[in-house]
Amino acid sequence: MALTILADDLTGACDAGALFARLAPVPVTVFPQAPARADVVVVDMESRSLAAARARERVRAAARGPRPDLWLKKVDSTLRGAVAAEIDALIVEAHAGGALLCPAFPAQHRTVVDGVLRVAGTPVAETALAREPDFALGGSNIIDALRAGSPRPVAGCPLGALRSGRLGAPEGAIVVCDAESDADLELIVTAGLESRPRPVLVGSAGLAGALARRLGLAGEPPTIPSGLRWLIVAGSLHPATAAQLAAARSHGARILAPPASIAADRQAVAAELARQARKLIDAEAVDLVAVTGGDTAVALYRELDAERIELLGAPLPGLALGRLRQGDGRELRLLTKAGGFGAPDLFGRLMA
């Protein structure tokens, strides 16, 4: 079954695609690069910070061409970005039978209950994540937010209906599904695969993992050799990342990160970090580069004139390990991580 994953940033593209790498590396390209040819392909559309109209056009442009058997629209687990516009655009371009949406990621304490997105039990709008620059949900109730931003019918599927197999909704609708566990996510995947016409699946790495398991493409976590020279390029200023950097530094990692007090434009900061990283990479001073935050990841991708990333798997939930193919033909071990995930010893566990 051919699968295309459309993501709105590069770390999201990688943490979803890495879950499908059991049989072969999964290629990731960045729009407007053409998608690679493979059974599973990932395209980072770089659309999270775009206004709704531009995000809609970006999705339609990225989705043109040969149609796969199945689409997965990868979204942030806290639904940052122009989510309603992107879902609607993909339904139109894919001629899909609507969409099943669930951003839940139980392994990282993101759940959806009664249409409300929660982080560690707290409604997302009441957490620090709601102050992120691309948080556009306007509240914690996904159904209400989508009804305000989508021309389509929006329906909810509470846990009771999901678990009893009652997922009915008008054709063409966006169905917001509750999920508290991986088992719930697997029920959503089953419903999507069995529906005709087939809907677009929309979710975070949680739903991506459920789909990978259903398709038999979920592999074992890859190992990272010990003794490598690590460079961590940290564009994210999330408190979780700061704790992880401190632990990694104690294990000998080299760190590139902006000062905590910096107020400069985040794209400019990411570009400068990427330039500094390239100097170290060109000097062959590192064996593995770990990047946190989507802006920094795509800045490094472009700074290295990359052709694609070939994903090898997920060493830990929310991480993706792969090979970045540079424009000059060299390969670089690359580990990506979204900014807000992981325990303080995340990198230390992999370096030990």
C-alpha positions as CSV (number, residue, x, y, z in Angstrom):
1,M,0.0,0.0,0.0
2,A,1.5,3.3,-1.1
3,L,1.4,6.0,1.6
4,T,2.2,9.7,1.5
5,I,2.7,11.7,4.6
6,L,2.3,15.5,4.5
7,A,3.8,17.3,7.5
8,D,3.9,21.0,8.4
9,D,7.4,21.1,9.7
10,L,10.6,19.0,9.4
11,T,10.8,17.5,12.9
12,G,7.2,16.4,12.6
13,A,7.9,14.9,9.2
14,C,10.7,12.9,10.6
15,D,9.1,11.6,13.8
16,A,6.2,10.4,11.8
17,G,8.1,8.9,8.9
18,A,10.6,7.1,11.2
19,L,7.8,4.9,12.4
20,F,7.4,3.2,9.0
21,A,11.1,2.2,8.4
22,R,10.9,-1.6,9.1
23,L,11.4,-2.7,5.5
24,A,13.3,0.2,4.0
25,P,14.5,3.7,4.8
26,V,11.7,6.3,4.5
27,P,12.7,9.3,2.4
28,V,11.8,12.9,3.5
29,T,12.0,15.9,1.2
30,V,11.2,19.6,1.9
31,F,8.8,21.4,-0.4
32,P,9.2,22.5,-3.2
33,Q,11.6,19.5,-3.7
34,A,9.8,16.7,-5.6
35,P,8.9,13.7,-3.4
36,A,11.2,10.7,-3.5
37,R,10.0,7.4,-5.1
38,A,9.2,4.8,-2.4
39,D,6.2,3.0,-1.0
40,V,6.2,5.4,2.0
41,V,7.2,9.0,1.3
42,V,7.2,12.1,3.5
43,V,7.0,15.7,2.4
44,D,7.6,18.6,4.8
45,M,5.5,21.4,3.5
46,E,7.0,24.1,5.9
47,S,3.4,25.4,6.3
48,R,3.0,25.7,10.1
49,S,3.7,29.4,10.2
50,L,1.7,30.3,7.1
51,A,-1.6,32.1,7.1
52,A,-4.6,29.8,6.3
53,A,-4.9,30.8,2.6
54,R,-1.2,30.2,1.9
55,A,-1.2,27.0,3.9
56,R,-4.2,25.7,1.8
57,E,-2.4,26.4,-1.4
58,R,0.8,24.8,-0.2
59,V,-1.0,21.6,0.7
60,R,-2.8,21.5,-2.7
61,A,0.5,22.0,-4.5
62,A,2.3,19.3,-2.4
63,A,-0.5,16.8,-3.0
64,R,-0.6,17.1,-6.8
65,G,0.7,14.3,-8.9
66,P,0.3,10.5,-8.6
67,R,-2.1,9.6,-5.8
68,P,-1.1,7.1,-3.2
69,D,-3.5,4.5,-1.7
70,L,-3.5,6.4,1.6
71,W,-2.8,9.9,2.9
72,L,-1.6,10.8,6.4
73,K,-1.7,14.5,7.3
74,K,0.8,14.9,10.1
75,V,-0.1,17.6,12.5
76,D,1.4,18.9,15.7
77,S,0.1,17.1,18.8
78,T,-1.1,20.5,20.2
79,L,-2.6,21.5,16.8
80,R,-0.4,24.5,16.0
81,G,-0.7,25.9,12.5
82,A,-3.6,26.4,10.0
83,V,-5.0,22.9,10.7
84,A,-8.6,23.4,9.4
85,A,-7.4,24.9,6.1
86,E,-4.8,22.2,5.5
87,I,-7.2,19.3,6.2
88,D,-9.8,20.8,3.8
89,A,-7.2,21.3,1.1
90,L,-6.0,17.8,1.3
91,I,-9.6,16.3,1.2
92,V,-10.2,18.3,-2.0
93,E,-7.0,17.4,-3.7
94,A,-7.1,13.7,-2.7
95,H,-10.8,13.4,-3.6
96,A,-11.1,11.8,-0.1
97,G,-14.2,10.8,1.8
98,G,-13.6,13.4,4.5
99,A,-11.0,13.1,7.4
100,L,-10.5,11.3,10.7
101,L,-8.6,13.7,13.0
102,C,-7.0,12.8,16.3
103,P,-3.8,14.6,17.5
104,A,-3.5,12.4,20.6
105,F,-0.1,11.0,21.5
106,P,-0.5,9.0,24.7
107,A,3.2,8.2,25.0
108,Q,3.8,12.0,25.4
109,H,0.7,12.5,27.6
110,R,-1.5,14.1,24.8
111,T,-5.1,12.9,24.8
112,V,-8.4,13.9,23.4
113,V,-11.6,13.4,25.5
114,D,-15.0,14.8,24.6
115,G,-13.3,16.7,21.8
116,V,-11.0,18.5,24.3
117,L,-7.2,18.3,23.7
118,R,-5.4,17.7,26.9
119,V,-1.7,17.8,27.8
120,A,-0.9,15.7,31.0
121,G,-4.6,16.0,31.8
122,T,-4.8,19.8,31.5
123,P,-6.7,21.4,28.6
124,V,-4.1,22.6,26.1
125,A,-5.3,26.3,26.2
126,E,-4.5,26.4,29.9
127,T,-0.8,25.2,29.4
128,A,2.3,27.1,28.4
129,L,2.1,25.5,25.0
130,A,-0.9,27.9,24.2
131,R,1.7,30.7,24.2
132,E,3.6,29.2,21.3
133,P,3.6,31.6,18.3
134,D,1.8,29.2,16.0
135,F,-0.8,28.0,18.4
136,A,-4.0,29.0,16.6
137,L,-6.6,26.7,18.1
138,G,-8.2,29.5,20.1
139,G,-9.2,27.1,22.9
140,S,-9.0,23.5,23.9
141,N,-12.1,22.1,22.2
142,I,-11.0,20.9,18.7
143,I,-14.6,20.5,17.4
144,D,-15.5,24.1,18.2
145,A,-12.2,25.4,16.7
146,L,-12.7,23.5,13.4
147,R,-16.3,24.5,13.1
148,A,-15.1,28.1,13.2
149,G,-12.4,27.6,10.6
150,S,-13.6,25.0,8.2
151,P,-16.4,25.1,5.5
152,R,-17.0,21.4,6.1
153,P,-19.3,19.6,8.6
154,V,-17.4,18.8,11.7
155,A,-18.5,15.9,14.0
156,G,-17.2,14.4,17.2
157,C,-16.6,10.7,17.9
158,P,-16.5,10.2,21.7
159,L,-14.7,7.2,23.3
160,G,-17.9,5.2,23.7
161,A,-18.8,5.5,20.0
162,L,-15.2,4.8,18.9
163,R,-14.9,1.7,21.1
164,S,-18.2,0.3,20.0
165,G,-17.5,0.8,16.3
166,R,-20.0,3.6,15.8
167,L,-17.9,6.1,13.8
168,G,-20.6,7.3,11.5
169,A,-20.5,10.9,9.9
170,P,-21.6,12.6,6.8
171,E,-19.4,12.0,3.7
172,G,-16.9,14.8,3.4
173,A,-17.0,15.7,7.1
174,I,-14.1,16.1,9.5
175,V,-14.6,13.7,12.4
176,V,-12.7,14.6,15.6
177,C,-12.0,11.3,17.4
178,D,-11.3,10.9,21.1
179,A,-8.4,8.8,22.2
180,E,-6.8,8.0,25.5
181,S,-4.6,5.1,24.5
182,D,-2.7,3.5,21.6
183,A,-5.6,1.0,21.4
184,D,-8.0,3.9,20.7
185,L,-5.7,5.2,18.0
186,E,-5.6,1.7,16.4
187,L,-9.4,1.7,16.3
188,I,-9.3,5.0,14.4
189,V,-6.9,3.6,11.9
190,T,-9.0,0.5,11.4
191,A,-12.1,2.7,10.7
192,G,-10.2,4.8,8.2
193,L,-8.8,1.8,6.3
194,E,-12.2,0.1,6.1
195,S,-14.2,3.2,5.1
196,R,-15.2,3.8,1.4
197,P,-14.5,6.3,0.1
198,R,-11.4,6.3,2.2
199,P,-10.9,9.4,4.4
200,V,-7.6,11.2,5.0
201,L,-6.1,10.3,8.4
202,V,-4.9,13.3,10.4
203,G,-2.9,13.1,13.5
204,S,0.4,13.3,15.3
205,A,3.1,10.7,15.8
206,G,0.6,8.8,17.9
207,L,-1.7,8.1,15.0
208,A,1.2,7.5,12.7
209,G,2.5,4.8,15.0
210,A,-0.9,3.1,15.1
211,L,-1.0,3.2,11.3
212,A,2.6,1.8,11.0
213,R,1.7,-1.1,13.3
214,R,-1.5,-1.9,11.2
215,L,0.5,-1.9,8.0
216,G,3.3,-4.1,9.4
217,L,5.9,-1.4,8.9
218,A,6.7,-0.6,12.6
219,G,10.3,-1.7,13.2
220,E,12.5,-2.1,16.3
221,P,14.2,1.0,17.6
222,P,17.5,1.5,15.9
223,T,20.6,1.6,18.0
224,I,23.2,4.4,18.0
225,P,26.8,3.3,18.3
226,S,28.6,4.4,21.4
227,G,31.6,6.7,21.3
228,L,30.3,9.0,18.6
229,R,31.1,12.7,18.7
230,W,27.7,14.4,19.2
231,L,26.7,17.9,18.2
232,I,23.4,19.1,19.4
233,V,21.9,22.1,17.6
234,A,19.1,23.3,19.8
235,G,16.8,25.9,18.4
236,S,14.0,25.2,20.8
237,L,14.0,27.2,24.0
238,H,11.4,24.9,25.6
239,P,12.2,24.1,29.3
240,A,12.3,20.3,28.4
241,T,15.0,21.0,25.9
242,A,17.1,23.0,28.4
243,A,17.2,20.1,30.8
244,Q,18.1,17.7,28.1
245,L,21.0,19.8,27.0
246,A,22.4,20.0,30.5
247,A,22.4,16.2,30.7
248,A,23.9,15.8,27.3
249,R,26.7,18.2,28.0
250,S,27.7,16.1,31.0
251,H,28.1,13.2,28.6
252,G,30.4,15.1,26.4
253,A,28.1,16.5,23.7
254,R,29.0,19.7,22.0
255,I,26.0,22.2,22.2
256,L,25.0,25.0,19.9
257,A,22.0,26.9,21.3
258,P,20.9,30.5,21.5
259,P,21.0,32.4,24.9
260,A,17.9,31.9,26.9
261,S,17.2,35.6,26.9
262,I,17.4,36.1,23.1
263,A,14.5,38.0,21.5
264,A,15.6,37.8,17.9
265,D,13.5,36.4,15.1
266,R,13.4,32.6,15.4
267,Q,14.2,32.0,11.7
268,A,17.2,34.2,12.0
269,V,18.4,32.4,15.1
270,A,17.9,29.0,13.3
271,A,19.8,30.2,10.3
272,E,22.8,31.3,12.4
273,L,22.8,28.1,14.3
274,A,22.8,26.2,11.0
275,R,25.8,28.2,9.7
276,Q,27.7,27.4,12.9
277,A,26.9,23.7,12.7
278,R,28.0,23.6,9.1
279,K,31.4,24.8,10.0
280,L,31.8,22.0,12.5
281,I,30.4,19.4,10.0
282,D,32.7,20.6,7.2
283,A,35.7,20.3,9.6
284,E,34.6,16.7,10.3
285,A,34.5,17.5,14.0
286,V,31.2,15.5,14.6
287,D,29.8,12.1,13.9
288,L,26.2,12.7,14.7
289,V,24.1,15.9,14.6
290,A,21.0,16.1,16.8
291,V,18.6,18.9,16.0
292,T,15.7,20.1,18.2
293,G,12.9,22.3,16.8
294,G,11.5,22.4,13.3
295,D,12.9,25.8,12.3
296,T,16.4,24.7,13.2
297,A,16.1,21.4,11.5
298,V,15.0,22.9,8.2
299,A,17.6,25.7,8.4
300,L,20.3,23.0,8.7
301,Y,18.7,21.0,5.9
302,R,18.9,24.0,3.6
303,E,22.4,25.1,4.8
304,L,23.7,21.7,3.8
305,D,21.9,21.9,0.5
306,A,20.4,18.5,1.4
307,E,18.7,16.3,-1.2
308,R,16.7,14.3,1.3
309,I,16.7,12.5,4.7
310,E,16.5,8.7,4.8
311,L,14.8,7.7,8.0
312,L,16.0,4.6,9.8
313,G,13.7,4.5,12.7
314,A,12.7,6.0,16.1
315,P,15.3,5.3,18.9
316,L,12.8,6.7,21.5
317,P,9.3,8.1,21.1
318,G,9.4,11.5,19.5
319,L,12.9,11.0,18.0
320,A,13.9,10.1,14.5
321,L,17.2,8.7,13.3
322,G,18.3,9.0,9.7
323,R,20.9,9.8,7.1
324,L,20.9,13.3,5.7
325,R,22.2,13.3,2.1
326,Q,24.1,16.5,1.4
327,G,24.2,18.2,-1.9
328,D,27.9,17.2,-2.3
329,G,27.1,13.6,-1.9
330,R,28.2,13.2,1.7
331,E,26.0,11.6,4.3
332,L,25.5,12.7,7.9
333,R,24.0,10.9,10.8
334,L,21.0,13.0,11.9
335,L,18.7,12.8,14.9
336,T,15.7,15.1,15.1
337,K,13.4,16.0,18.0
338,A,10.5,18.3,18.4
339,G,11.2,20.9,21.0
340,G,8.7,20.1,23.7
341,F,9.2,16.3,24.1
342,G,11.2,14.0,26.3
343,A,12.6,13.4,29.7
344,P,15.7,15.3,31.0
345,D,17.9,12.3,30.3
346,L,16.7,11.8,26.8
347,F,20.0,12.4,25.0
348,G,22.0,11.0,27.9
349,R,20.3,7.6,27.5
350,L,21.3,7.4,23.9
351,M,24.9,8.5,24.5
352,A,25.6,6.2,27.4
